[in-house]
Amino acid sequence: MEGSKQWKSIRHLVAHHLDKTVGVVLIKEKEPVLKDTAVLLKGQYKLRLAFNTLLDLLLTLFSVLRIRRCGEGYDYCSSPACQVDFSDSCDGNIRPSGPDTKHVDRSKHGSVPYGQGVYHCEKYGVIALSYDDGPYEYTADLLNLLKARYYLSTDARHIFTHIACSDPSTNLDKTYKAKATFFVTGRNLGKGAINNATFPWRNLIKRMIEEGHQIGSHSWSHQHLPEISDAQLDNQIFYNEIALTDILGYFPTYFRPPYSASSDKVDRRLGELGYHVTYFNLDTEGYLHDSPYEIQKSKDIWDRNVEGKNPENTKWLDIEHDIVFQSVYNLTEHMLRSLFKNGFKSVTVGECLNDPKQNWYRRV
């Protein structure tokens, strides 16, 4: 909460001036501590402790008053910012239109474990790119990029996307035809429900399937699952199933918890409902470097793990986010060039786990 950040800043500021008020001075290294100074420090510590306790109480009161306050806009009504515990108007609490999925057969097939974390691919020579939190306003361009034309020089292993290099006679004209897995969030960031026909998300999700990508679930409204009630947890799972079924006629068996945060209770429930709890072993941290000046840090993480590596003994399950501008418009193309240049195959998560495609979804 923004209020929480403000109160913590106030605490640090007042504490700094409190140090000056009680006359505490910096003691040089190795300088003996005088008795009077020690007494002063002890008294100052008690005063600081009482002050912090009072501020904690005020902060708690402020937080409670704020989350119960009526309001409009993203902070009050849109997930995950909206407080689902205190308002039926939070979009995360609103059931999407579509068929009920609670009584769908949850039989478990294949060798990929259910209800426990899956972190890496099972076969070498592949990289499974995955994108969380979408669909979003950048997702259409991301899909365009994944199937973009590129030119591979026969003289040097350099990939040139969209335009030919200087000597077309030495180029092999190809397309990426890269595959990705999209862990879809049903209603977050004020974008509206994914199955609402007035928004572009329905068609984007259909397009993902048509172009050979895989869809997984990333919950309905991106709540921190270990901290919500059992009923809210079920809503986060079932509501996304309902919306995806309304679009596709089926829903996925692959689930990535929001914030990659789960618990024994959450894993157990996901296992009961027939989900593979899907994580990753390569994270470029694009969400931390969403500026043209910072995104190189994410490219460096990728390069350390992919550039010059032997596909015969290397495999990666990668996480990205299609709500992050630089990840879509800058980092992804870097990854695609590197992936193909180094001889890897681009696959979906299901493929990298050797899971037959018929196991990826449950038809309703």
N, C-alpha and C positions, 0 to 999 in steps of 0.2 A: 504494500500500500504506500502511496505517496506520502500520506500523513506520517506513517511510521518512519520513513526516511527523514522527514523534516524534524521530528522529535529527537531522533538520534543525533542529528546535526546540532540541535539546540543543546543537548546534553553535553556533547564534546566541547562546545563553545563555552558554556557556563562553567564546566569543570576546569577548563583552562584558566579562566579568570579567578575561579575559586582558589587555585593554587597560588596565584599572586596575592590574593586577599589575606590568606593565613600566613603569608611570609615564608613559604617554602622556597628554598634556593637550591640550585643544582650543586651537588657535592662532587668535586673533582675526583677522578679515579685515584684510588689509594690514599685519599685524604681521610684522616680519622674522623669518625662521627662523634661529635660531642654529645654529652648526656642531654643537654637542653634541646639540641636539634632532634635527637631521637624521640623525646617526649612530644615535640612539635609535630614530627612526622606521624606519630601514633594518633595524636588528636586529629590531625588533618585527614588521616585515613578513615577514622570513624565518621567525620563530617562528610567526606566524600561518599561513604557507604550509605549514610542516611539520605543524602541528596539523590543518589542513583535510585534508591528504593522508592523515593517519592516520585521521581520522574517515571519509573516503570509503572507505577500505579496510574499516573496521569496518562501515560501512553496507552495503557490498556483501556482506560475509560474513553479516551479519544477514539480508539479503534472501534470499540463497541458502538459508540454513538454514531460514527460515520457509516458503518456497514448497515445500520438500521435506518439510515436517513434515506428518504425518497429522493429520486433524481432521475435524470434522463441521460442518454448518450452511452458511449462505450463503457465507461467505468462502472456504470450501474446496471446495464442491461445485456452486455455482450460477454460471452465466455472467451477465455477463462477469467477475465477480470471480475465479472459479476459474482457476487457471493451466493452460491446456489443454496446455502443453508437458510437464507433469510428472505428469499423472494421467489414467488412462483412465476414472476415475470422474467426472470433470467432465461435467456434463450436456451441455456443448457438444461433447463427443466421442462422444456416444451417438447412433447412427443412429436416426431415427424409423421406425416401421412405415409401410409403403406401397410402391408400385411404384417400381422403378428408373427414373430419368429420363435417364441418361447417353446413351442412344441415341435420344432424341427428336429429330425433325427440327428443325433450328435455322435454317431459311430466314428471310431478312430481308425484311420487307415495309414499304411505306410510305416516307414522306419524313423521319421522325424519325431522326436519326443513332444508330448503335449504337456502343458502346464508347467514347464520349466524352461529356463533360459537357453536359447540357441544363439551362439556367438560367432560361428565361423562356417565357411563353406566346407563341403565334404570332398570336393574334387579340385585338383590343382589346375592351374592355367586359366582360371576364371576370375573375374571381378564382378560382383553383384552390386550395382549402384542402387541405393534406395533413397527416397525423398519423403520427408515427414511434413505434416501440418497442412498440406494442400487439400484440394485444389485451391489455387489463388490466382491473382491477376497476372502472375508471371508464368503460370503453368503451360499455357498454350505455346508460348515461345520456347519453353523447355522441350516440349514434345517436338516442335519443329527442329530444334537443334539435335535431338537424339537421332533423327532420321536424315540429317543434313548431308549434302554432298561434300566430299572432300577429295583432295588430290594428293596422292602419295608418290613422291619422287622416287624413281628407280635408281638414281645416282646416290642419293643420301636418304636415310630414313627420316624424312621430315614430312609432316602432314600440313597441308594448307587447306583450310576450310573456306568454302564458298567461292574462292578465286583460285585460278591456276597460278603455279609458279612461273618463273620467267621463260622456261623452255617447255612448252606443252608436249613436245615429242618425248620427253622423259617422264611424263606423268602417267599414273594409272588413275583413271577417273572412277571413284567408288562412292558409296554412301556409307555413313556410319552404321545405320541399322542397329544402333545400340539399344539394348533392352534395360529397363529399370523396373523397380518395384515402388509403387506409390502407397505409402501408409496414410490413408485418407482420414482427415478429421471432419466430422459431419457438420459442425456448426461452431466456428471459432472466428475470432478477429472481426466480428461484425459483418461477415460475408453472407449471412443467411444460410438456410438449410441447403445441403448439397442436392436434394431432390426437388427443390422449388424450381418450377419451370421458368420463372421470371429471371433466373440467374443462369450464367453459362456453365455451371458446374456439372449438370447432368450430361451435357454433350461432351464435356471434357473427359468425364469418367468413361463414357462409352468409347470415346476415341482412344483412351489408354488401352482398353481391351482390344479394340480393332487393330491397333498397331503393335500388338504382341507384348505389351507390358503386363505386369502383375499388379493386382490391387490387394492391399492388406488394410486392416483396421487400425486406426490410431485413436480410438474412442470417439464419443459423440462430441464433446465440447472441451477436450484437453484439460480435464481436472487432474489433480495430483491424487492418483487412485488410492495409495495407502492411507490417506487421511479422510476419506469420505465413508459414509455409511454403506451397509450392505445393499440397501435399496438403491442408493445413488450409484453404486458400482454397477449393479445390474442395468440401470438406465443408461450408463455410459457405454455398456456393451450392446444391449438390445436396441437402443435407439439408432445406433450406427448401422446395425444389421437391417433394421426396418427401412432406413433411407436407401441403403445400397440395394436392397432387394427391390424396392420400388423402381429403381433405375435399371437394374440388370436382371432381376429375377432370381438372384442368388447373392450370397455374402461370403466373405473370405474366411479361411481357417487360420490365417496368419495375423498376429496382433503384436503391435509394438506399444508398450505403455508410454503415455505422455511423460516427458522428461526422462525417459528410460528408467523410471522409478516404479518398482513393484514391491511386493511383500509376500510372505508365505500365504496370507489370506487371499491376496489378489491372484497369485499364481494358481492356487488351488481352485478358485472359482473359474479362472480361464481354462484350466484343465478339464473341469467338469463340463464346460461348454464347448470343448473340442478345439481349443486354440493352441497353436505353437507360439510361445512367447519369444519374440524375435528381437535380438539385439544386433551387435556388430563388433568387428575387431579392427575397423579403421574409421577414424573420425577426424576429418580435416578441420573441424571447429569453425566452419564458415560463418556460423551464427555469431561468433565472437569477433569476426574480422570483416564486417559488412561495410567496407569503404574501399575505394580504389587504392588507398594508401596502405591498407592493412591486409587485403586479401592475399597478398604474396605469402603471408605466413601460412595460410591454408595450402597454397600451392607447394610450399616447402615441405609441409607434412606429407602431402601426397607423394612428392618426388622422393623423399627418403624411403618410402615404402614400396614404390613401384619402379622408378627409374633404374634401369640396369639390372633388375631382378629377373631371375630365371623362372619363366612360367611353369616349368616342370616341377618346381618345389615351392611355388608361391600361390596363395589364394587369399582373396579379400572379400569381406562383406562390409560394404562402406555405407555410412550414413551421411545424408545431406538434407537440406530443407528447401523446398520450392517456394517458401515465403520470404526467402532471403535474396535480395536483389543481386548482390555480387556473386552469390553461389550459382545463380541461374545464368547470368549474363557474362560472367567472367571465369569463374572457377570451373564450371562444367565443361566448357570447351577445352580448357587446359587438361582436364582429366581424360577426356575422350581422345585427344591427340596422343597423350602419354600411354593410355591403355592399349590402343592399337599399335602404336609405334613399337612398344615393347613386347608385342606378340601375345597379348592376353585376349580372351574372348569375353565379350560383354553378355551377361546373363541375368535372368531374374533370380530372386532369392530362392524360389522353389526349385529352379534348375540347379543352382549351386549346391543345393542340399540333396540332389538326386531324388527329388520328390515328384512323382508323376503328376501331370497337370490336372488330372481328374480329382486329385486330393486337395487342390488349392481352394475350392469353394464348396458351399453347401446350397443346393437348389431348394427353393421354397415352393 
